[in-house]
Amino acid sequence: MNKNPMLPYLGNLVEVRDLAADIKLFRVELLNGGGEAFQTFQPGQFAFVSAFGLGEAPFGIANASGRGPAIDFAVARLGSVTTGLHELGKGDIVGVRGPLGNWFPMKKFKGKNLIVLGGGIGGAPLRPVIQHVLDHRFDYGHLTILWAARHPSLLVFTDEYDEWRAAPDTDLHLTVDTPDKKWDHNVGLITQLLEKVSPSPENIVTITCGPPIMIHFVTKLLQEKMGFAPKNNYVTLEARMHCGMGKCGRCNLGEKLICVDGPVFNMEEVGGLLETFL
Amino acid sequence: MSESNIDQKRWLISQSELEAWLDGIANARTLIAPRQVSGIMLYRSVEKSDEIAWYGQTSSSAQASFPVMSVKEIFFPPTERLFTIQKTGQEIRLEETFPDWETVVFGVRPCDARGVKLLDALFLDTNPIDSFYARRRRNTTLIGLACTEMRPTCFCTSVGGAPDNARDMDIMLYETDGGYIAEAVTEKGRFLIPGGEWKVTTITPQQTTFNKQFLVPEKREWPKHFNDAYWNKISERCLSCRACAYVCPTCRCFAIRDEMIRPGEFERIRCWDSCAGENYRRVAGGHQPRAEKSERLRNRFYCKFFYYSEQYGLGAASACTGCGRCIEVCPAGVDITEVLMDLEKPV
């Protein structure tokens, strides 16, 4: 990290491409020492990306650190910073501050079956988990990916589904709330898909990211109907953080700060907090 | 330890000696002291000691001489530039400037010094260290002045403080017959005291009368009240105006954003914010986990008496210093002491 932890590294946009409707992938190569800071980031960590002049916002890092020198961010155009980012292209400079937060305990997951549940752009911080498992395929058991969106046009990383499907011992299940004419996968909520897949709660961990309401119903279903222990249900939570370092106070969930105590939690931890994330 | 070593911690000085000393300080460094600014008492820089609003002189009562804002703003200003951004075509250049001047604050209240100590836990004692706060803190000496009475809204004694508590100061002054007793509390404070010029004393300062104390719920009592309907009732009055946070010596929530200075030149700033604000917790896409005013007001009280000490390793300590400012500034009559006493009542 920089001497002044508020100062971002500069990063060169080496690639910008459409990922889904109003969602773009930004691939950044860091300059001025940033590459060193980001040599060891872990699946689940996040960073702030600056659109200079407009501000910065936190994003889950969307790739595993083993995959080349660049860092990926999936950005939905929702506010002023993200709109500013969407106007940038290859060769433009952004700021990157991080890596921040805790991460999925991938070492602890070794030998276990994994279910990854991503809703909409919530899939972005889960992509490093998928990539990490594929890159260390024999360290982990069966990998089930449940990928959901409101509409087919909002599904992220569609061009990587073939890679995921082709990996050994790996399944991909897709669902959307509202299909279009070409859609030939599941229709309905991710919870319905989860019931259909009906995984056994033995030797397994789940990793969920999506809108709070989705996290709520997915983890409720896993625990109340499917017999999963809360401590085996991992989630990554979001908040409108401003500093990401436990200072600005904006992301507290009861007595915890999502930026430094999270963003990764298991549901046993979340359940013990005073405040709910909903 | 010999008697003389202990003696060297206290001096008896007259009003004119004190003023001459402060004038000397103001010549060499930035001196900040309570001063009337457009009729409002604030901690502001003074060129000469006669600009200072002294108890009983420019102000007729303890109430009138109490600064509206705490010393928090000296270390953590309402708006702070983090760096500037120069944009030339595709090129970006970032430039930082840090506050690096020596400052002495005179007339610090014990509740405010406590507030600074509590902010240290977050900005200094928890990594990463805040570059701006750390510089200001390192370069600043706190000279306290014991309060001679407690105002109607003061309750420092109920939250572990006292109107004459010296623990968080560098130097403490106590009014006494014919002047002040000055006490060196830290090495930094001792360094500022003119050796040899002042008369060493062994007099123990007289304690300020504690006229008000009530029972504040202990930290472990807080979780059970989280879902009380009480929070709906008390928050009905709240306007979400955030004034309580701005005057609070320990509220430190901030926002970071970019502002344009002129085309092609921007600054990234951080500015005070508060969990009472309606959009404070809203995320992109619209999810608002603390949509209800009661949830937001509750968060402020829980931050003071439960969360903050959990997050920054302060044990059972509360993050409230009992200064009473939030009570005075609230336009809707939300009174923190009323809340604390209500929670203590049997249900």
Contacts between the chains, C-beta under 8 A, distances in Angstrom:
chain1	res1	chain2	res2	distance
A	1	B	128	6.3
A	3	B	131	7.0
A	4	B	82	7.6
A	4	B	83	7.6
A	4	B	96	5.9
A	4	B	98	7.9
A	4	B	131	4.3
A	5	B	128	4.1
A	5	B	130	7.7
A	5	B	131	7.2
A	6	B	82	4.7
A	6	B	83	7.4
A	6	B	131	7.2
A	6	B	256	7.5
A	6	B	268	7.5
A	6	B	270	7.6
A	7	B	82	7.3
A	7	B	83	5.9
A	7	B	94	6.4
A	7	B	96	6.3
A	8	B	94	7.6
A	10	B	92	6.0
A	10	B	94	7.5
A	50	B	258	8.0
A	52	B	85	4.8
A	52	B	87	6.2
A	52	B	92	5.5
A	52	B	258	7.0
A	52	B	266	6.6
A	53	B	85	6.3
A	53	B	87	6.3
A	53	B	258	5.4
A	53	B	260	6.7
A	53	B	266	4.5
A	54	B	258	5.7
A	55	B	256	7.1
A	55	B	257	4.9
A	55	B	258	4.6
A	55	B	268	7.6
A	56	B	256	6.9
A	56	B	258	7.9
A	56	B	268	7.8
A	57	B	284	7.2
A	76	B	284	7.4
A	76	B	285	7.5
A	78	B	284	4.0
A	78	B	285	5.6
A	79	B	284	5.0
A	82	B	284	6.7
A	91	B	90	6.1
A	92	B	90	5.9
A	93	B	90	6.3
A	93	B	91	7.2
A	93	B	92	4.4
A	95	B	92	7.7
A	95	B	94	7.7
A	211	B	285	7.6
A	211	B	287	6.8
A	212	B	287	5.7
A	212	B	289	7.2
A	238	B	283	5.8
A	239	B	281	7.2
A	239	B	283	6.5
A	240	B	281	6.7
A	240	B	282	6.4
A	240	B	283	4.8
A	240	B	284	7.2
A	242	B	254	6.6
A	242	B	255	5.4
A	242	B	256	4.5
A	242	B	270	7.5
A	243	B	254	7.5
A	243	B	256	6.7
A	243	B	270	8.0
A	245	B	128	5.7
A	246	B	122	7.6
A	246	B	126	6.2
A	246	B	311	7.1
A	247	B	122	6.2
A	247	B	123	6.9
A	247	B	126	8.0
A	247	B	130	6.4
A	247	B	252	7.7
A	247	B	254	7.7
A	248	B	253	6.1
A	248	B	254	5.0
A	248	B	255	7.3
A	248	B	256	7.2
A	248	B	270	7.6
A	248	B	273	7.8
A	249	B	252	6.3
A	249	B	253	3.9
A	249	B	254	7.5
A	249	B	275	7.1
A	249	B	303	7.5
A	250	B	253	6.2
A	250	B	255	7.6
A	250	B	273	7.3
A	250	B	275	7.8
A	250	B	280	6.7
A	250	B	281	7.1
A	252	B	299	7.4
A	252	B	303	7.3
A	252	B	307	6.1
A	252	B	311	7.5
A	254	B	302	7.6
A	254	B	307	6.9
A	255	B	306	6.5
A	255	B	307	4.9
A	255	B	310	4.3
A	255	B	311	6.7
A	256	B	311	7.8
A	257	B	311	6.0
A	274	B	223	6.0
A	274	B	226	5.0
A	274	B	302	7.1
A	274	B	306	7.8
A	275	B	226	8.0
A	275	B	289	7.8
A	275	B	299	7.9
A	276	B	289	7.7
A	277	B	289	6.3
A	278	B	289	6.5
